[in-house]
Amino acid sequence: MARPPAHDSNVPEILAAAHHPKHIRTRLSLQKNPSYLKDFIYGAIDGAVTTFAVVSGVAGAGLSSSIVLILGVANLIGDGFSMAAGNFLGTQAELEQMSKLRQMEQQHINEVPDGEREEIRQIFREKGFEGELLDRVVEVITADDHRWIETMLQEEHGVSLTRTSPWRAATTTFVAFLFVGAIPLIPFVFSFGGSSLIQTPFLASTALTGVAFFAVGAFKSRFVEQHWLRAGLETLLVGGLAAGLAYLCGLALGGLK
């Protein structure tokens, strides 16, 4: 839950209302829903970086706007699909790993229950539980195999129990890649075929991409503990370095055309 501004005089009342039992139940139930923010940020930043890297490299080599568009669109489709496919397979692998760990823990509970019970005891002893309270915690957790296994997954293996959809993760990455990655190509669309609508498409592309980098970083700051200005400048710097390297490579290799 986002923290209220520090200067708000109503902070105590806001916090008290947010911690009413009814609101706590609602908030805890919502936390089980997976977040696809990482997939969006990943796709958006990589889309802008890689597409503008293509634009910078081609511009550095002094090639035409039509070449920029051809290579840029090819990059959007090919690299965007590749990233989405990789995200799909990676997310699916995490789910398969969780399933394998569940089966393993169930087998251990069936074959060596005393050993698994001792693991629960040591885990919660490390958390500060002692004596009768510790005995009671162990008894409650190990009374239900499902609860027992989920506790072991979290505490022993460090596995998140939130099930992320591979399809949604991949789709989020692909859409973000296409949407933000297309921004560097916009000026070249208007200058295609000798149009004079934009006299210097590369400079316009640079400006638009810089705005896109900053906007993605600032958007990310809404969900993390980072000031929007710092997050925007950080993303702008990373994208700018990638684009600069591509442009220098284009300049160096321009004589080979």
C-alpha positions in Angstrom: 0.0 0.0 0.0 1.4 3.4 -0.9 2.4 5.5 2.0 0.6 8.9 2.5 2.7 12.1 2.1 4.7 12.9 5.2 3.2 16.4 5.5 -0.4 15.2 5.5 -1.9 16.1 8.9 -4.5 13.3 8.5 -1.8 10.6 8.3 -2.8 9.0 11.7 -6.5 8.9 10.7 -5.6 7.5 7.3 -3.4 4.8 8.8 -6.0 3.9 11.4 -8.7 3.5 8.8 -6.4 1.4 6.6 -5.7 -1.0 9.5 -9.4 -1.6 10.3 -9.9 -5.4 10.4 -12.1 -5.3 7.3 -9.6 -3.4 5.3 -6.8 -5.6 6.4 -8.7 -8.7 5.3 -9.3 -7.1 1.9 -5.7 -6.0 1.5 -4.3 -9.4 2.4 -6.6 -11.1 -0.1 -5.4 -8.7 -2.8 -1.8 -9.4 -2.1 -2.3 -12.9 -3.5 -2.8 -11.4 -7.0 0.5 -11.3 -9.0 2.0 -8.1 -10.2 3.1 -7.7 -13.7 4.8 -4.3 -13.2 8.3 -5.9 -13.6 7.2 -7.4 -17.0 5.9 -4.0 -18.2 9.0 -2.0 -17.1 11.3 -4.7 -18.5 9.5 -4.7 -21.9 9.1 -0.9 -22.1 12.7 0.0 -21.3 14.2 -2.8 -23.5 11.9 -1.8 -26.3 12.9 1.8 -26.2 16.6 1.0 -25.8 17.0 -1.6 -28.5 14.9 0.2 -31.1 16.7 3.5 -30.5 20.0 1.6 -30.6 19.0 0.5 -34.1 18.0 4.1 -35.0 21.3 5.5 -33.6 23.4 2.9 -35.3 21.8 3.4 -38.7 21.8 7.2 -38.3 25.5 7.1 -37.3 26.2 5.2 -40.5 24.3 7.9 -42.5 21.7 5.6 -44.0 18.2 6.6 -45.2 15.0 6.8 -43.3 13.6 3.8 -45.1 16.5 1.7 -43.8 15.8 2.9 -40.3 12.1 1.9 -40.6 12.9 -1.5 -42.0 15.4 -2.4 -39.4 13.4 -0.7 -36.6 10.2 -2.6 -37.4 12.1 -5.9 -37.8 13.6 -5.3 -34.4 10.3 -4.4 -32.8 8.6 -7.6 -34.0 11.6 -10.0 -33.7 13.2 -8.8 -30.5 9.8 -8.1 -28.9 8.6 -11.7 -29.6 11.9 -13.1 -28.4 11.6 -11.3 -25.1 8.0 -12.3 -24.6 8.9 -15.9 -25.4 11.8 -15.9 -23.0 9.6 -14.4 -20.3 6.9 -17.0 -20.9 9.4 -19.9 -20.7 11.1 -18.4 -17.6 7.8 -17.9 -15.8 6.7 -21.4 -16.7 9.9 -22.8 -15.5 9.4 -21.1 -12.1 5.9 -22.7 -11.8 7.3 -26.1 -12.8 10.1 -25.7 -10.2 7.4 -24.9 -7.5 5.5 -28.0 -8.5 8.6 -30.2 -8.2 9.4 -28.8 -4.8 5.8 -29.4 -3.6 6.1 -33.1 -4.7 9.5 -33.4 -3.0 8.3 -31.9 0.3 5.2 -34.2 0.2 7.5 -37.2 -0.2 9.7 -36.1 2.7 6.6 -35.6 4.9 5.4 -39.1 4.0 8.7 -40.8 4.5 10.5 -38.8 7.2 7.8 -36.8 9.1 9.8 -36.4 12.2 12.7 -34.9 10.3 10.4 -32.5 8.5 8.7 -31.6 11.8 12.2 -30.8 13.2 12.8 -28.5 10.3 9.7 -26.5 11.1 10.8 -26.4 14.8 14.2 -25.0 13.9 12.8 -22.5 11.4 10.4 -21.0 14.0 13.0 -21.2 16.8 15.1 -18.9 14.6 12.2 -16.5 14.5 12.1 -16.2 18.3 9.5 -18.8 19.3 10.3 -20.9 22.4 8.9 -23.4 24.8 5.2 -24.2 24.7 4.5 -21.5 22.1 7.0 -23.1 19.8 5.5 -26.6 20.4 2.0 -25.2 19.6 3.2 -23.5 16.4 4.8 -26.7 15.2 1.7 -28.7 16.0 -0.6 -26.3 14.2 1.6 -26.1 11.0 2.3 -29.8 10.8 -1.4 -30.8 11.4 -2.2 -29.9 7.7 0.0 -31.1 4.9 -1.0 -28.2 2.6 0.0 -25.6 5.2 3.1 -27.6 6.1 4.3 -27.8 2.5 3.6 -24.1 1.8 5.5 -23.2 4.9 8.5 -25.2 3.8 8.4 -23.7 0.3 8.5 -20.2 1.7 10.9 -20.7 4.6 13.3 -23.4 3.4 13.3 -22.8 -0.4 12.5 -19.1 -0.5 9.7 -19.7 -3.1 6.9 -17.2 -3.6 3.5 -18.8 -3.4 2.0 -16.3 -5.8 1.3 -18.0 -9.1 2.2 -15.7 -12.0 0.5 -16.5 -15.4 3.2 -17.1 -18.1 0.7 -15.9 -20.7 0.0 -12.6 -18.9 3.7 -12.0 -18.2 4.7 -12.6 -21.8 1.8 -10.5 -23.2 2.6 -7.6 -20.9 6.3 -7.7 -21.9 5.4 -7.8 -25.6 2.8 -5.0 -25.5 5.1 -2.7 -23.5 8.0 -3.5 -25.9 5.9 -2.7 -29.0 4.2 0.4 -27.6 7.3 2.1 -26.1 9.7 0.7 -28.7 7.8 2.2 -31.5 8.3 5.8 -30.2 11.9 6.2 -31.7 10.5 5.3 -35.1 7.7 7.9 -35.2 9.8 10.8 -36.7 11.1 8.5 -39.5 7.5 7.6 -40.5 6.8 11.3 -41.1 10.1 11.7 -43.1 9.6 8.6 -45.1 9.7 9.0 -48.9 11.4 12.4 -48.8 8.6 14.1 -46.8 9.7 17.4 -45.3 7.4 17.3 -42.3 10.4 16.7 -40.0 13.7 18.1 -41.2 15.9 16.2 -38.7 14.2 12.9 -37.8 17.2 11.6 -35.8 17.1 14.6 -33.5 13.4 14.4 -33.1 13.7 10.6 -32.4 16.3 11.4 -29.8 14.1 13.9 -28.0 11.0 11.6 -28.1 13.0 8.6 -26.9 14.5 10.7 -24.1 11.0 11.6 -23.0 9.9 8.0 -23.2 12.9 6.8 -21.1 12.1 9.5 -18.5 8.4 8.7 -18.5 8.9 5.0 -17.9 11.3 5.6 -15.0 8.9 8.2 -13.5 6.0 5.7 -13.9 8.0 3.0 -12.1 8.6 5.3 -9.1 4.8 5.2 -8.4 5.3 1.6 -7.2 8.8 1.7 -5.6 10.5 3.7 -2.9 12.2 6.2 -5.3 11.5 9.8 -6.2 10.0 10.2 -9.7 12.7 12.6 -10.8 15.6 10.3 -9.8 13.9 7.3 -11.3 13.2 9.1 -14.6 16.8 10.4 -14.8 18.2 7.0 -13.9 16.3 5.3 -16.8 17.2 8.2 -19.1 20.9 7.7 -18.3 20.8 3.9 -18.9 19.0 4.3 -22.2 21.2 7.2 -23.3 24.4 5.1 -22.7 23.0 2.3 -24.8 22.0 4.6 -27.6 25.3 6.4 -27.5 27.3 3.2 -27.9 25.2 2.2 -30.8 25.6 5.6 -32.5 29.4 5.4 -32.1 29.4 1.9 -33.6 27.4 3.3 -36.5 29.9 6.1 -37.0 32.8 3.7 -36.8 31.3 1.2 -39.3 29.7 3.8 -41.6 32.6 3.6 -44.0 31.9 0.0 -44.8 28.6 0.6 -46.5 
